[in-house]
């Protein structure tokens, strides 16, 4: 069992609000999952962490809770296309989710433009 607290209803609600602003009310199925992560680059062992997972189109999103009020995030299209925000951890889940969606939207625009050319 992990010592990291579960994602709270308030945290889920905050992320849900960000998703609703981006894609519309209840257009995205968000799931509670557990993932394994290295909490520190020096760690040899992985730690089980609660996370939120959702998909939109062919993009997958993961927002990981690494401690009380500590969050990491990434989005990916497959094994070869994985992206983070460039910020190791956030102390606010709303900022974490918003940064993730902004970066992914910018990336998606670039990705589509490259596919069209």
N, C-alpha and C positions, 0 to 999 in steps of 0.2 A: 504494500500500500504506500502511496506517495504522501509525503508531508505537505505537498502543495494543496492549498484549499481549492475546492471545486469552484467552477464558474457559477456565480450567483445569478439569481433572477434579474437583478438590477444590471449586471454586466451584459447578460443576454439581451435585455431590453435596449440597452444603449447601442449595441451592435445592430440589432434589428432596426432601430431608427435610422442608422446610417445606411443600411441596405435599402430600406424603404425610400429614402431620399434619392438614392442612385437609380433604382430600378422600379420603383412603385410599390405600393403596399402589398405585402405578402406575396411578391413575385418570386422570391428565392426561398428554397427550403434550407434552413440552417440546422445542422446536427451537432449534438454534443458527442465528442469522441475523445479517446485517449491516444496520445502520441508519446514517443520516446525522443528525448532531446538531451544533448550535452548542455548542462547549465553553465559550464565554464569551458573555454577552449582546452584547458588543462585536464578536464575530467576524462577518465578512461571509460567510465561507466555511463550508461544512458539512464535518465530519470524519467519515469512515467509522469506525464503532465496532462491535465485536462485541456481540451481545445474545442474551438468551434470550427466547423468545416462546412463549406457550401460550394456549389458550382454555378457558373453562369456561362452559357454557351460552352465552348471547349476549354474554359479556364477553371481551375480549381483554386480554392482559397483556404488557408489555414491560419487561425489566430490562436496562439498557444499561451496559456497562463503559466508562467515560470515561478511565480511566488505571489504573495499577497500584493496586489496592485503592480505587478510586473508582467509585461506581455511582449511576445515576439510574433512576427507574422511573415508569411510568404505567399506568393501565388505561382502557379505553374501550369504549363500546358502539356507536359510530359516529362520524362526523365532528363531530357536534354535542355529543356527550357524551364528553369527554376529561377525565381527572382525574389529578392527581399527589398526592403525600403532603403537600405543603407544605414538604418539605425538599429543597433544591436537589441535594445529593449526600450519599451515605453513604460511610463508610470501612469498612463491614463488610457483606458481601453477605447474610449471614443476617438482620441487622437491617433491611436494605433490603427483602428479600422478605417478612419478617414484618410490617413496617409497611404494605406494599402490600396484603397479604391482609387485615389487620385493617381498614384503611380501606375496602377494597372490600366487605367483609362488612357494615360499618356502612352504607355507601351502598346496598347491595343491599336491606337491611332497610327503609330509608327509601323506596327506589324502589318496592318491592312494596307497602308500606303506602299510598303515594300512588296506585298503580294500582287498589287495592281500594276506595278511597274515591271 
